[in-house]
Amino acid sequence: MTTAPEVSPVAPPTPATAWPAAPGAAVEVRGLTHAYGARPVLDGLDLTVRAGEVTALLGPSGCGKTTLLRVVAGFLRPDAGTVTLDGAELTRGRRVVPTAGRGIGYVPQEGALFPHVDVAGNLAFGLPRSGWRGRARGHRDRVAELLELVGLAPELASRHPHELSGGQQQRVALARALAPRPRVVLLDEPFSSLDTDSRRETSAATIAALRAAGTTAVLVTHDPDEAMALADRVAVLHAGKVAQEGPPQEVYHRPVDAVVARALGEANVLAGRLVRPEEVSFTRDPQGDAVVVSTTFHGHDHVCVVRLDDGTSVTARATGTDLPAAGERVRLDVGAP
Ligand SMILES: Nc1ncnc2c1ncn2[C@@H]1O[C@H](COP(=O)(O)OP(=O)(O)OP(=O)(O)O)[C@@H](O)[C@H]1O
């Protein structure tokens, strides 16, 4: 059962309804610990989210990504640790700044929109409530601006959520989260329910909108390709902590351990050295030291599993049409792709 956090408000850092564009903000998470009953999920987790950047949180199902987002958003009170936004503490001991006072937007996987209200109504929900006179006009302008920001046509303002595609719905959910000009937006696997084409298009539009708004973002995903393609930095969660954080290239090519290496994609660990499948090449050779176990076609390339004579299994990526078949002998070379 999920229980509501006991919220003992401390003064929010700034009003959540600030109309002028807020600068990007950095979130600092220190020593965050949370257990559901006796089961620890976060265990002294540290994470820095840099201002104006997109940080992807990557990790397998159940590793605590959503739990971390819920703590940062203020939906869940942690057992221990601190969260600060722009240097202002959001948690202080067992007291927390309420969600509404944090200046943080949240985009869940799906189903975030109010079904009986049109798009304009959904967006208006995220807008500041101050200034009654001229508000309708101001809201109309802002709704148009928000739709443009997320790459949606202005005519969609009068549609209801069920008259939109899944990708369009997620863009409206993002626009609504951006409406009050939050300093940070947290996105919890926002593209997971979309099919491949819509996913690519929606994720690109989402990142473009975040960058245009200059909003700091945390994007939860368990897809390493998505994390590396979309984010400025990637943080890999493992065993309740951030195992490694850094730019995608760095985490991919210089993982701190095999767990991080595998979180970012296929990896071979040979005699203590990490080798990515694209760094392994092989040529047909009856005198070679390995035999092909399987070859799987992936459109852009093939993934080949090859077994060395000492029993070590190695995964390689290969392009071309004349590839050795299962059972053929090959010679392996390891080097830069
Ligand atoms: N309210 C809750 N009560 C008890 N256990 C929970 C609760 N919420 C989450 N958990 C458990 O805590 C662990 C972490 O869950 P969390 O949702 O944070 O993981 P996640 O990394 O976001 O997973 P996914 O990628 O599948 O969404 C899981 O084992 C989950 O079953």
The ligand as an ORCA input file, in Angstrom:
! r2SCAN-3c Opt
* xyz 0 1
  N       4.702      1.528     -2.640
  C       5.512      0.461     -2.630
  N       5.415     -0.467     -1.663
  C       6.247     -1.535     -1.621
  N       7.216     -1.769     -2.536
  C       7.330     -0.889     -3.530
  C       6.495      0.275     -3.639
  N       6.865      0.984     -4.729
  C       7.889      0.296     -5.297
  N       8.172     -0.808     -4.586
  C       9.243     -1.788     -4.866
  O      10.480     -1.102     -4.809
  C      11.347     -1.504     -5.862
  C      11.753     -0.291     -6.699
  O      10.605      0.174     -7.385
  P      10.688      1.370     -8.428
  O       9.321      1.552     -8.989
  O      11.331      2.532     -7.800
  O      11.673      0.740     -9.511
  P      11.968      1.188    -11.013
  O      13.450      1.107    -11.195
  O      11.319      2.484    -11.302
  O      11.251      0.025    -11.824
  P      10.558      0.054    -13.306
  O      11.675      0.294    -14.279
  O       9.975     -1.330    -13.419
  O       9.503      1.127    -13.295
  C      10.594     -2.571     -6.630
  O      11.031     -3.833     -6.193
  C       9.157     -2.347     -6.262
  O       8.419     -3.556     -6.287
*
